[in-house]
Amino acid sequence: MKYPRRMKTYCPRCKTHTEFTVSQYRKGRDRKLAEGNRRYARKQEGYGGQRAPRQRRTAKTTRKQNVMLRCTVCSYQTSRLGVRLRRLEITA
């Protein structure tokens, strides 16, 4: 699916319609000392193997792609609901 690089939509901080720059959401780096990672490491150590069954087959062929919008006036950032598609292409 093609998405425009710039689009006009409502900015709740400016309280008016402004131009937003569009980018694809990218996951940040994991924190090694987050509680979930510590809990997972604790359950993994010792005998007993993998704590949850590994997923072998995947049913879906597409993923929900999230789109990040940043206001050009006040730099307010928001995200659009994920659309299920194979590839997101941001066009000029």
Number of C-alpha atoms within 10 A of each C-alpha: 11 10 15 12 14 18 15 11 13 13 22 12 12 12 8 10 13 17 17 24 16 21 19 15 14 10 6 6 6 8 9 9 9 9 10 11 13 12 11 11 10 10 14 14 11 7 7 8 10 10 10 7 7 7 6 5 6 6 5 6 8 11 12 13 18 17 19 17 24 20 24 14 12 12 13 14 15 14 14 12 11 12 14 14 12 11 12 17 12 15 11 8
